[in-house]
Amino acid sequence: MNRIFGLNIRVEAVTPGDKPSIVTSEPFHQAADPLHPHPSDEEIEQFMRKHGFEPVSNFGDRGWVRKADGVMALDAFPKNFIKTSKGIVPVDLILQDGRETLPDR
């Protein structure tokens, strides 16, 4: 997320046990309009395309892939973005290696 979207997410801890979790933190993102904090689907599409992503049809309209490096972004629902006065900030996307699921070029 930091490298791709220019964010400042930090790993704070990893919980022990059979199912460890990664605990992260990031700066607070103030919504430009607290009554409507999330961007529209069209704004998300513009944001993702600006960062080199294309929609992936086999993941519905919420999966995106960047063919240049194979990064896949999932769970791109409006609730996982904040629309700030400085622009859109993703806050809860799932990023993974998508090279094996890339459509033919």
N, CA, C and O atoms as a MOPAC input file, in Angstrom:
PM7 MOZYME 1SCF
protein

 N      0.83300 1    -1.18500 1     0.00000 1
 C      0.00000 1     0.00000 1     0.00000 1
 C      0.87900 1     1.25000 1     0.00000 1
 O      0.57700 1     2.22400 1    -0.69000 1
 N      1.96000 1     1.22300 1     0.77000 1
 C      2.82700 1     2.39300 1     0.82300 1
 C      3.47600 1     2.65800 1    -0.53400 1
 O      3.45200 1     3.78300 1    -1.03300 1
 N      4.04200 1     1.64000 1    -1.11000 1
 C      4.75300 1     1.79700 1    -2.37400 1
 C      3.80600 1     2.13500 1    -3.51000 1
 O      4.13200 1     2.96900 1    -4.35500 1
 N      2.66600 1     1.51900 1    -3.54700 1
 C      1.74400 1     1.68300 1    -4.66700 1
 C      0.93800 1     2.96600 1    -4.57500 1
 O      0.74100 1     3.64900 1    -5.58000 1
 N      0.47100 1     3.30100 1    -3.38200 1
 C     -0.42400 1     4.44400 1    -3.22600 1
 C      0.19600 1     5.61100 1    -2.44800 1
 O     -0.48800 1     6.60100 1    -2.18700 1
 N      1.47200 1     5.51400 1    -2.07500 1
 C      2.13200 1     6.60800 1    -1.37900 1
 C      1.61200 1     6.84100 1     0.02900 1
 O      1.55500 1     7.98000 1     0.49300 1
 N      1.23600 1     5.77200 1     0.70700 1
 C      0.68700 1     5.89000 1     2.05600 1
 C      1.78400 1     5.74300 1     3.10500 1
 O      2.95300 1     5.54700 1     2.77300 1
 N      1.39900 1     5.83900 1     4.35900 1
 C      2.33300 1     5.71900 1     5.47200 1
 C      1.79800 1     4.71300 1     6.48400 1
 O      1.58800 1     5.04400 1     7.65100 1
 N      1.58000 1     3.48700 1     6.03000 1
 C      1.10600 1     2.41500 1     6.91100 1
 C      2.32800 1     1.77500 1     7.56500 1
 O      3.33400 1     1.52000 1     6.90400 1
 N      2.23000 1     1.51800 1     8.86700 1
 C      3.34100 1     0.91700 1     9.60400 1
 C      2.90200 1    -0.39600 1    10.22900 1
 O      1.76800 1    -0.53300 1    10.68800 1
 N      3.80700 1    -1.35000 1    10.24100 1
 C      3.57500 1    -2.59700 1    10.95700 1
 C      3.96300 1    -2.34600 1    12.40600 1
 O      5.09700 1    -1.97100 1    12.70100 1
 N      3.00500 1    -2.55800 1    13.30900 1
 C      3.23500 1    -2.31100 1    14.73400 1
 C      3.57100 1    -3.59100 1    15.48700 1
 O      4.35800 1    -3.57100 1    16.43400 1
 N      2.97200 1    -4.70800 1    15.06500 1
 C      3.20300 1    -5.96900 1    15.77300 1
 C      2.66000 1    -7.12200 1    14.93800 1
 O      1.89600 1    -6.92900 1    13.99200 1
 N      3.07600 1    -8.31500 1    15.31300 1
 C      2.51400 1    -9.54800 1    14.78300 1
 C      2.09400 1   -10.37000 1    15.98600 1
 O      2.90900 1   -10.66700 1    16.86000 1
 N      0.82800 1   -10.73400 1    16.03000 1
 C      0.33800 1   -11.48900 1    17.18300 1
 C      0.81100 1   -12.93800 1    17.08600 1
 O      0.88600 1   -13.48600 1    15.98700 1
 N      1.12900 1   -13.55900 1    18.20600 1
 C      1.58000 1   -14.95000 1    18.19300 1
 C      0.39200 1   -15.91500 1    18.08200 1
 O     -0.76800 1   -15.51500 1    18.18700 1
 N      0.70900 1   -17.16500 1    17.87100 1
 C     -0.32500 1   -18.19500 1    17.86900 1
 C     -0.44700 1   -18.89800 1    16.53400 1
 O      0.29900 1   -18.62900 1    15.59200 1
 N     -1.42200 1   -19.82100 1    16.47600 1
 C     -1.63700 1   -20.61400 1    15.26500 1
 C     -2.11100 1   -19.77200 1    14.08600 1
 O     -1.83100 1   -20.09700 1    12.93200 1
 N     -2.82600 1   -18.69700 1    14.37800 1
 C     -3.32000 1   -17.79900 1    13.33400 1
 C     -2.85100 1   -16.37900 1    13.63900 1
 O     -3.62200 1   -15.56000 1    14.14000 1
 N     -1.58200 1   -16.08800 1    13.33600 1
 C     -1.06600 1   -14.76500 1    13.66400 1
 C     -1.76400 1   -13.67400 1    12.84000 1
 O     -2.24700 1   -13.92000 1    11.73500 1
 N     -1.80000 1   -12.49500 1    13.39500 1
 C     -2.34800 1   -11.32200 1    12.71700 1
 C     -1.29100 1   -10.23700 1    12.68700 1
 O     -0.45800 1   -10.13800 1    13.58800 1
 N     -1.33200 1    -9.43100 1    11.65200 1
 C     -0.43500 1    -8.29000 1    11.55100 1
 C     -1.20800 1    -7.06200 1    12.00500 1
 O     -2.28700 1    -6.77500 1    11.48800 1
 N     -0.65400 1    -6.33900 1    12.97100 1
 C     -1.27100 1    -5.13500 1    13.49600 1
 C     -0.58800 1    -3.94300 1    12.82800 1
 O      0.63100 1    -3.79200 1    12.90200 1
 N     -1.38600 1    -3.10200 1    12.17700 1
 C     -0.83000 1    -1.94900 1    11.47900 1
 C     -1.45400 1    -0.65500 1    11.99700 1
 O     -2.48500 1    -0.66200 1    12.67100 1
 N     -0.80100 1     0.44500 1    11.66300 1
 C     -1.36400 1     1.76300 1    11.96400 1
 C     -1.10600 1     2.66100 1    10.76200 1
 O     -0.20700 1     2.41100 1     9.95800 1
 N     -1.90800 1     3.70300 1    10.65800 1
 C     -1.70100 1     4.70100 1     9.62100 1
 C     -2.27800 1     6.01500 1    10.10900 1
 O     -3.09400 1     6.03200 1    11.03000 1
 N     -1.86100 1     7.11300 1     9.50200 1
 C     -2.40800 1     8.40700 1     9.92400 1
 C     -3.91900 1     8.46500 1     9.72100 1
 O     -4.47300 1     7.77200 1     8.86700 1
 N     -4.56700 1     9.29500 1    10.51100 1
 C     -6.00100 1     9.51300 1    10.37400 1
 C     -6.26100 1    10.28200 1     9.08700 1
 O     -5.53700 1    11.22300 1     8.76200 1
 N     -7.29400 1     9.88200 1     8.35800 1
 C     -7.65800 1    10.54500 1     7.11100 1
 C     -9.01900 1    11.21400 1     7.30700 1
 O    -10.04100 1    10.53500 1     7.40200 1
 N     -9.02600 1    12.52800 1     7.36500 1
 C    -10.25300 1    13.29100 1     7.56200 1
 C    -11.03300 1    13.36100 1     6.25700 1
 O    -10.50900 1    13.80100 1     5.23300 1
 N    -12.27100 1    12.93100 1     6.29800 1
 C    -13.12300 1    13.02000 1     5.11600 1
 C    -13.42400 1    14.47700 1     4.80700 1
 O    -13.67400 1    15.27000 1     5.71500 1
 N    -13.39900 1    14.83200 1     3.52600 1
 C    -13.72800 1    16.19900 1     3.11500 1
 C    -15.17100 1    16.52700 1     3.48700 1
 O    -15.48200 1    17.65200 1     3.88100 1
 N    -16.04800 1    15.53300 1     3.35600 1
 C    -17.45400 1    15.69900 1     3.72100 1
 C    -17.81600 1    14.56000 1     4.67200 1
 O    -18.06700 1    13.44300 1     4.22100 1
 N    -17.84700 1    14.82100 1     5.97500 1
 C    -18.13000 1    13.75400 1     6.94300 1
 C    -19.46400 1    13.03400 1     6.71200 1
 O    -19.61700 1    11.87700 1     7.10600 1
 N    -20.42100 1    13.70300 1     6.08300 1
 C    -21.70100 1    13.05300 1     5.80200 1
 C    -21.61700 1    12.10800 1     4.60200 1
 O    -22.45100 1    11.21600 1     4.44900 1
 N    -20.61000 1    12.30800 1     3.75700 1
 C    -20.38800 1    11.46500 1     2.57900 1
 C    -18.88400 1    11.19900 1     2.45400 1
 O    -18.22900 1    11.74900 1     1.56900 1
 N    -18.33800 1    10.35900 1     3.33500 1
 C    -16.88600 1    10.19500 1     3.40100 1
 C    -16.27100 1     9.33800 1     2.29100 1
 O    -15.05600 1     9.35800 1     2.09400 1
 N    -17.10200 1     8.59000 1     1.56800 1
 C    -16.55900 1     7.64100 1     0.60600 1
 C    -16.77400 1     8.10500 1    -0.83600 1
 O    -17.78100 1     8.74300 1    -1.14300 1
 N    -15.82900 1     7.78200 1    -1.71300 1
 C    -15.98600 1     8.16800 1    -3.11400 1
 C    -17.01600 1     7.29200 1    -3.82400 1
 O    -17.38400 1     6.22000 1    -3.34300 1
 N    -17.46500 1     7.77100 1    -4.96500 1
 C    -18.39600 1     6.99800 1    -5.79700 1
 C    -17.62900 1     5.91000 1    -6.54400 1
 O    -16.39900 1     5.92200 1    -6.58000 1
 N    -18.35100 1     4.98700 1    -7.13000 1
 C    -17.72400 1     3.94700 1    -7.94800 1
 C    -16.93100 1     4.57200 1    -9.09300 1
 O    -15.84200 1     4.10100 1    -9.42300 1
 N    -17.46400 1     5.61900 1    -9.69500 1
 C    -16.77200 1     6.28600 1   -10.80200 1
 C    -15.46800 1     6.92400 1   -10.32300 1
 O    -14.45800 1     6.86800 1   -11.02400 1
 N    -15.48500 1     7.52500 1    -9.14500 1
 C    -14.26100 1     8.12300 1    -8.59400 1
 C    -13.23400 1     7.05500 1    -8.24800 1
 O    -12.03500 1     7.26700 1    -8.42600 1
 N    -13.69300 1     5.90900 1    -7.75700 1
 C    -12.77200 1     4.80300 1    -7.47200 1
 C    -12.14400 1     4.30900 1    -8.76700 1
 O    -10.94300 1     4.04200 1    -8.82000 1
 N    -12.95500 1     4.18900 1    -9.80400 1
 C    -12.41000 1     3.74500 1   -11.09300 1
 C    -11.33600 1     4.71600 1   -11.59300 1
 O    -10.27400 1     4.27800 1   -12.03500 1
 N    -11.58600 1     5.99700 1   -11.53100 1
 C    -10.58800 1     6.99200 1   -11.94900 1
 C     -9.31400 1     6.87700 1   -11.11400 1
 O     -8.20500 1     6.93600 1   -11.64600 1
 N     -9.48300 1     6.71400 1    -9.80700 1
 C     -8.33600 1     6.58600 1    -8.90100 1
 C     -7.50200 1     5.35100 1    -9.24400 1
 O     -6.27800 1     5.43100 1    -9.35600 1
 N     -8.16400 1     4.22400 1    -9.40700 1
 C     -7.44100 1     2.97800 1    -9.68700 1
 C     -6.73500 1     3.04500 1   -11.03800 1
 O     -5.58200 1     2.62900 1   -11.15600 1
 N     -7.40800 1     3.55700 1   -12.03900 1
 C     -6.78500 1     3.67800 1   -13.36500 1
 C     -5.59900 1     4.64500 1   -13.32500 1
 O     -4.59200 1     4.41900 1   -13.99700 1
 N     -5.71100 1     5.70700 1   -12.55000 1
 C     -4.60300 1     6.66200 1   -12.39000 1
 C     -3.35700 1     5.97100 1   -11.83300 1
 O     -2.23100 1     6.37100 1   -12.12800 1
 N     -3.57200 1     4.93000 1   -11.02400 1
 C     -2.45900 1     4.17600 1   -10.44200 1
 C     -2.08600 1     2.94800 1   -11.27200 1
 O     -1.36900 1     2.06600 1   -10.79900 1
 N     -2.57200 1     2.89600 1   -12.50400 1
 C     -2.16000 1     1.84500 1   -13.43200 1
 C     -2.95100 1     0.55600 1   -13.36100 1
 O     -2.54400 1    -0.44100 1   -13.95700 1
 N     -4.07000 1     0.54300 1   -12.65000 1
 C     -4.86300 1    -0.67100 1   -12.49700 1
 C     -5.96600 1    -0.74700 1   -13.55100 1
 O     -6.46900 1     0.27000 1   -14.03000 1
 N     -6.32000 1    -1.96600 1   -13.89200 1
 C     -7.44200 1    -2.24600 1   -14.78900 1
 C     -8.39200 1    -3.19600 1   -14.05900 1
 O     -7.94400 1    -4.02400 1   -13.26500 1
 N     -9.69400 1    -3.08600 1   -14.31600 1
 C    -10.61800 1    -4.02500 1   -13.67200 1
 C    -10.39300 1    -5.44800 1   -14.16500 1
 O    -10.02000 1    -5.66900 1   -15.31800 1
 N    -10.62400 1    -6.40200 1   -13.28000 1
 C    -10.50400 1    -7.82000 1   -13.61800 1
 C    -11.90500 1    -8.41600 1   -13.57500 1
 O    -12.53700 1    -8.45100 1   -12.52000 1
 N    -12.38300 1    -8.88100 1   -14.71100 1
 C    -13.77600 1    -9.32300 1   -14.81100 1
 C    -14.08700 1   -10.55000 1   -13.96600 1
 O    -15.20600 1   -10.67200 1   -13.46800 1
 N    -13.13800 1   -11.46100 1   -13.78700 1
 C    -13.44000 1   -12.66700 1   -13.00900 1
 C    -13.48000 1   -12.41000 1   -11.50300 1
 O    -13.68200 1   -13.34300 1   -10.72600 1
 N    -13.29100 1   -11.15400 1   -11.08100 1
 C    -13.44200 1   -10.78800 1    -9.67600 1
 C    -14.56100 1    -9.75900 1    -9.51300 1
 O    -14.59200 1    -9.02400 1    -8.52600 1
 N    -15.46000 1    -9.71000 1   -10.46200 1
 C    -16.54300 1    -8.73800 1   -10.39900 1
 C    -16.00400 1    -7.33800 1   -10.58800 1
 O    -14.92100 1    -7.15200 1   -11.14400 1
 N    -16.74700 1    -6.36500 1   -10.13300 1
 C    -16.29000 1    -4.98900 1   -10.31500 1
 C    -15.46000 1    -4.49400 1    -9.14300 1
 O    -15.23100 1    -3.29100 1    -9.02100 1
 N    -15.01200 1    -5.37700 1    -8.29200 1
 C    -14.23400 1    -4.96200 1    -7.12100 1
 C    -12.80000 1    -5.46200 1    -7.15100 1
 O    -12.05900 1    -5.27300 1    -6.18600 1
 N    -12.39700 1    -6.10400 1    -8.25500 1
 C    -11.03100 1    -6.58000 1    -8.39700 1
 C    -10.30800 1    -5.78500 1    -9.46900 1
 O    -10.86400 1    -5.50800 1   -10.53200 1
 N     -9.07100 1    -5.42300 1    -9.18600 1
 C     -8.25800 1    -4.62400 1   -10.09100 1
 C     -6.86700 1    -5.23800 1   -10.17000 1
 O     -6.37500 1    -5.79200 1    -9.18800 1
 N     -6.23400 1    -5.14000 1   -11.33100 1
 C     -4.88100 1    -5.65300 1   -11.48300 1
 C     -4.03200 1    -4.62300 1   -12.22000 1
 O     -4.50900 1    -3.89200 1   -13.08800 1
 N     -2.77500 1    -4.59600 1   -11.84600 1
 C     -1.80500 1    -3.73400 1   -12.51800 1
 C     -0.85800 1    -4.65500 1   -13.27800 1
 O      0.01600 1    -5.29400 1   -12.69100 1
 N     -1.04600 1    -4.71000 1   -14.58900 1
 C     -0.29400 1    -5.65600 1   -15.41000 1
 C      1.20800 1    -5.41000 1   -15.37600 1
 O      1.98500 1    -6.35100 1   -15.53600 1
 N      1.62700 1    -4.18600 1   -15.17400 1
 C      3.05300 1    -3.86400 1   -15.17600 1
 C      3.83900 1    -4.67900 1   -14.15800 1
 O      4.97400 1    -5.07500 1   -14.42400 1
 N      3.24300 1    -4.93500 1   -12.98900 1
 C      3.95100 1    -5.69700 1   -11.95700 1
 C      3.12300 1    -6.83400 1   -11.35800 1
 O      3.58700 1    -7.52900 1   -10.45400 1
 N      1.90300 1    -7.02500 1   -11.85400 1
 C      1.08000 1    -8.13700 1   -11.39300 1
 C      0.40900 1    -7.92900 1   -10.05800 1
 O     -0.11100 1    -8.88800 1    -9.48700 1
 N      0.39800 1    -6.71300 1    -9.53300 1
 C     -0.26200 1    -6.45800 1    -8.25400 1
 C     -1.76800 1    -6.48500 1    -8.46400 1
 O     -2.29200 1    -5.83900 1    -9.37200 1
 N     -2.45500 1    -7.23700 1    -7.61500 1
 C     -3.90500 1    -7.29200 1    -7.65100 1
 C     -4.44700 1    -6.61600 1    -6.40500 1
 O     -3.95600 1    -6.83200 1    -5.29700 1
 N     -5.47000 1    -5.79200 1    -6.60300 1
 C     -6.14800 1    -5.11400 1    -5.49200 1
 C     -7.58400 1    -5.62600 1    -5.44900 1
 O     -8.31500 1    -5.54200 1    -6.43600 1
 N     -7.97400 1    -6.15000 1    -4.30300 1
 C     -9.31500 1    -6.68500 1    -4.12200 1
 C    -10.05400 1    -5.89100 1    -3.05900 1
 O     -9.45900 1    -5.13000 1    -2.29600 1
 N    -11.35300 1    -6.08700 1    -3.02800 1
 C    -12.21200 1    -5.46700 1    -2.01100 1
 C    -12.30600 1    -3.95600 1    -2.19300 1
 O    -12.37100 1    -3.20800 1    -1.21800 1
 N    -12.31300 1    -3.51300 1    -3.45000 1
 C    -12.33300 1    -2.08100 1    -3.76000 1
 C    -13.75300 1    -1.51500 1    -3.69200 1
 O    -14.26100 1    -0.94900 1    -4.66000 1
 N    -14.37000 1    -1.68000 1    -2.54500 1
 C    -15.69900 1    -1.12700 1    -2.28800 1
 C    -15.54900 1     0.31200 1    -1.80700 1
 O    -14.51800 1     0.64700 1    -1.22400 1
 N    -16.53500 1     1.17100 1    -2.02900 1
 C    -16.43800 1     2.55700 1    -1.54400 1
 C    -16.09600 1     2.65900 1    -0.05700 1
 O    -15.37600 1     3.57400 1     0.34300 1
 N    -16.59800 1     1.74000 1     0.76200 1
 C    -16.32700 1     1.80400 1     2.20600 1
 C    -14.84300 1     1.64400 1     2.53800 1
 O    -14.42100 1     1.95100 1     3.65300 1
 N    -14.05800 1     1.16900 1     1.58500 1
 C    -12.63600 1     0.96100 1     1.81000 1
 C    -11.76800 1     2.09200 1     1.25700 1
 O    -10.56700 1     1.92500 1     1.04700 1
 N    -12.38900 1     3.22800 1     1.03100 1
 C    -11.70200 1     4.43900 1     0.58500 1
 C    -12.26800 1     5.62000 1     1.37200 1
 O    -13.42700 1     5.60200 1     1.78600 1
 N    -11.44300 1     6.63900 1     1.57200 1
 C    -11.89300 1     7.89100 1     2.17900 1
 C    -11.62300 1     9.00100 1     1.16100 1
 O    -10.53900 1     9.08000 1     0.58300 1
 N    -12.61000 1     9.84200 1     0.95600 1
 C    -12.46000 1    10.98300 1     0.05600 1
 C    -12.06900 1    12.19000 1     0.90300 1
 O    -12.91200 1    12.76200 1     1.59500 1
 N    -10.79200 1    12.57900 1     0.85200 1
 C    -10.27800 1    13.68200 1     1.64400 1
 C    -10.18500 1    14.94700 1     0.78800 1
 O    -10.43300 1    14.90900 1    -0.41700 1
 N     -9.83500 1    16.03800 1     1.40400 1
 C     -9.66100 1    17.28600 1     0.65500 1
 C     -8.45400 1    17.21100 1    -0.27800 1
 O     -8.34600 1    18.00000 1    -1.21700 1
 N     -7.54800 1    16.26700 1    -0.02200 1
 C     -6.35500 1    16.09700 1    -0.87100 1
 C     -6.53200 1    14.98800 1    -1.90100 1
 O     -5.64400 1    14.75900 1    -2.72200 1
 N     -7.65800 1    14.30600 1    -1.86700 1
 C     -7.90400 1    13.23400 1    -2.82000 1
 C     -8.39800 1    11.97200 1    -2.13800 1
 O     -8.71600 1    11.97200 1    -0.94900 1
 N     -8.45600 1    10.91800 1    -2.89800 1
 C     -8.96000 1     9.63400 1    -2.41200 1
 C     -7.82200 1     8.84200 1    -1.78500 1
 O     -6.71100 1     8.79600 1    -2.31300 1
 N     -8.12200 1     8.21500 1    -0.64200 1
 C     -7.13700 1     7.40600 1     0.07300 1
 C     -7.72300 1     6.00500 1     0.27500 1
 O     -8.79100 1     5.86900 1     0.87100 1
 N     -7.03400 1     4.95400 1    -0.21800 1
 C     -7.49500 1     3.59900 1     0.08300 1
 C     -7.10800 1     3.24600 1     1.51600 1
 O     -5.99200 1     3.53000 1     1.95000 1
 N     -8.03700 1     2.62600 1     2.24800 1
 C     -7.73600 1     2.31500 1     3.64200 1
 C     -7.84100 1     0.83000 1     3.97100 1
 O     -7.38800 1     0.41200 1     5.03700 1
 N     -8.40700 1     0.04200 1     3.11300 1
 C     -8.56600 1    -1.37100 1     3.47600 1
 C     -8.63400 1    -2.27000 1     2.24300 1
 O     -9.46400 1    -3.17700 1     2.17600 1
 N     -7.76500 1    -2.01800 1     1.27400 1
 C     -7.72200 1    -2.89800 1     0.11000 1
 C     -6.89900 1    -4.12700 1     0.43900 1
 O     -6.01500 1    -4.08000 1     1.29500 1
 N     -7.18200 1    -5.21000 1    -0.22900 1
 C     -6.39300 1    -6.43300 1    -0.09700 1
 C     -5.49600 1    -6.50200 1    -1.32100 1
 O     -5.98200 1    -6.61600 1    -2.44600 1
 N     -4.18900 1    -6.43500 1    -1.10400 1
 C     -3.24000 1    -6.50900 1    -2.20400 1
 C     -2.58000 1    -7.87600 1    -2.20500 1
 O     -2.24500 1    -8.43000 1    -1.15800 1
 N     -2.40200 1    -8.40300 1    -3.40600 1
 C     -1.73500 1    -9.70100 1    -3.53900 1
 C     -1.09700 1    -9.80700 1    -4.90000 1
 O     -1.33300 1    -8.98100 1    -5.78200 1
 N     -0.28000 1   -10.83800 1    -5.06200 1
 C      0.34300 1   -11.12600 1    -6.34500 1
 C     -0.73200 1   -11.70300 1    -7.25500 1
 O     -1.28400 1   -12.76700 1    -6.97200 1
 N     -1.02600 1   -11.01700 1    -8.32900 1
 C     -2.08300 1   -11.45100 1    -9.23000 1
 C     -1.57600 1   -11.98500 1   -10.54400 1
 O     -2.36900 1   -12.16100 1   -11.46900 1
 N     -0.28900 1   -12.25200 1   -10.67400 1
 C      0.26700 1   -12.67500 1   -11.97100 1
 C     -0.35900 1   -13.95500 1   -12.49400 1
 O     -0.51200 1   -14.11200 1   -13.70600 1
 N     -0.72200 1   -14.86600 1   -11.61300 1
 C     -1.31000 1   -16.12200 1   -12.08700 1
 C     -2.75900 1   -15.95900 1   -12.52200 1
 O     -3.28800 1   -16.81800 1   -13.22800 1
 N     -3.40000 1   -14.89300 1   -12.12300 1
 C     -4.80500 1   -14.68200 1   -12.49900 1
 C     -4.96700 1   -13.62700 1   -13.57900 1
 O     -6.08900 1   -13.28300 1   -13.95200 1
 N     -3.84100 1   -13.10600 1   -14.08800 1
 C     -3.92700 1   -12.07800 1   -15.12400 1
 C     -4.56700 1   -12.62600 1   -16.38600 1
 O     -4.25600 1   -13.73900 1   -16.81000 1
 N     -5.45900 1   -11.85100 1   -16.98800 1
 C     -5.97800 1   -12.24800 1   -18.29100 1
 C     -4.86300 1   -12.18700 1   -19.32400 1
 O     -3.86800 1   -11.48800 1   -19.13200 1
 N     -5.03000 1   -12.90600 1   -20.40100 1
 C     -4.02100 1   -12.88300 1   -21.46600 1
 C     -3.80000 1   -11.45700 1   -21.93000 1
 O     -4.73500 1   -10.66000 1   -22.00700 1
 N     -2.56800 1   -11.15300 1   -22.23400 1
 C     -2.23200 1    -9.79600 1   -22.68000 1
 C     -2.52900 1    -9.62500 1   -24.12900 1
 O     -2.31000 1    -8.54700 1   -24.68000 1

